[in-house]
């Protein structure tokens, strides 16, 4: 995989090659909240 040249002041460790786990956590919480709202309708 070829990487782009980083701008000045951006350290190498700020580059992510895969999806961050917090994105998966956000989707899981969002889906759980949606299901909870749909199940608890009155």
Buried (B, 14 or more C-beta within 10 A) or exposed (E): EEEEEEEEEEEEEEEEEEEEEEEEEEEEEEEEEEEEEEEEEE
